[in-house]
């Protein structure tokens, strides 16, 4: 394989990867924007104020309900943390969003 062919193949693979991850990135940033625009800081502070079992259960429940991809989970986790949620609760939301998939639980 010569250099031009290898470079062309690498560029094609980079474009294909971008095309595959573009929609999750748009979804994640879009949902993050909705959270930032709609949810007030006081509401988020009331919903996830600390790292108590109640707050973590709520965060896990919301994360499982959203069951988004990793890109959306990271963007949403950052948004809810910036809106006043406890860091531990935001991380619980993020992990539950990618690992507690409600749709698979219903199907299984």
C-alpha positions in Angstrom: 0.0 0.0 0.0 1.5 3.3 -1.0 1.4 6.5 1.1 -1.4 8.1 -0.9 -3.7 5.1 -0.6 -3.0 4.8 3.1 -3.7 8.5 3.7 -6.9 8.3 1.7 -8.0 5.2 3.6 -7.2 7.0 6.9 -9.2 10.1 5.9 -12.1 7.9 4.8 -12.1 6.1 8.1 -12.0 9.4 10.0 -15.0 10.7 8.1 -16.9 7.4 8.6 -16.3 7.6 12.4 -17.4 11.2 12.4 -20.6 10.2 10.6 -21.3 7.5 13.1 -20.9 9.7 16.2 -22.4 12.8 14.8 -26.0 12.1 15.8 -25.2 11.1 19.4 -23.1 14.3 19.8 -26.0 16.4 18.4 -28.4 14.6 20.7 -26.2 15.0 23.7 -25.6 18.6 23.2 -29.2 19.2 22.4 -30.5 17.6 25.5 -27.9 19.4 27.5 -29.1 22.7 26.0 -32.7 21.9 26.9 -31.7 21.2 30.6 -29.8 24.4 30.7 -32.6 26.4 29.2 -35.6 24.8 31.0 -34.4 23.7 34.4 -33.7 26.3 37.0 -30.8 26.2 39.4 -33.2 26.2 42.4 -35.2 23.2 41.0 -32.0 21.2 40.4 -30.7 22.0 43.9 -34.0 20.8 45.4 -34.0 17.7 43.3 -30.4 16.5 43.8 -29.1 18.5 46.8 -26.6 16.0 48.3 -25.2 12.5 48.1 -27.9 11.0 50.3 -29.5 7.6 49.2 -32.7 9.5 48.2 -30.8 11.8 45.9 -28.8 9.0 44.4 -31.9 6.9 43.9 -33.6 9.9 42.1 -30.4 10.4 40.0 -30.3 6.7 39.1 -34.0 6.7 38.2 -33.7 9.7 36.0 -30.6 8.3 34.4 -32.2 4.9 33.7 -35.3 6.7 32.3 -33.1 8.7 29.9 -30.9 5.7 28.9 -28.9 7.8 26.5 -25.6 7.1 24.8 -22.3 8.0 26.4 -22.0 11.4 24.6 -25.4 12.5 25.8 -24.8 11.2 29.3 -21.6 13.2 29.7 -23.2 16.4 28.4 -26.3 15.9 30.6 -24.2 15.0 33.7 -22.2 18.2 33.2 -25.4 20.3 32.7 -27.1 19.0 35.8 -23.9 19.5 37.9 -23.6 23.1 36.6 -27.3 23.7 37.4 -26.6 22.9 41.1 -26.9 19.1 41.5 -24.5 17.4 43.8 -21.4 16.0 42.0 -22.0 12.5 43.3 -25.6 12.6 42.2 -24.6 13.9 38.8 -22.1 11.1 38.4 -24.8 8.5 39.5 -27.1 10.0 36.8 -24.3 9.7 34.2 -23.5 6.1 35.1 -27.1 5.1 35.3 -27.8 6.7 31.9 -25.4 4.4 30.2 -25.6 1.3 32.3 -29.2 1.0 33.5 -31.0 0.7 30.2 -34.8 0.6 31.0 -35.7 -0.6 27.5 -33.5 -3.7 27.7 -34.9 -4.5 31.2 -38.5 -4.4 29.8 -37.6 -6.5 26.8 -35.7 -9.1 28.8 
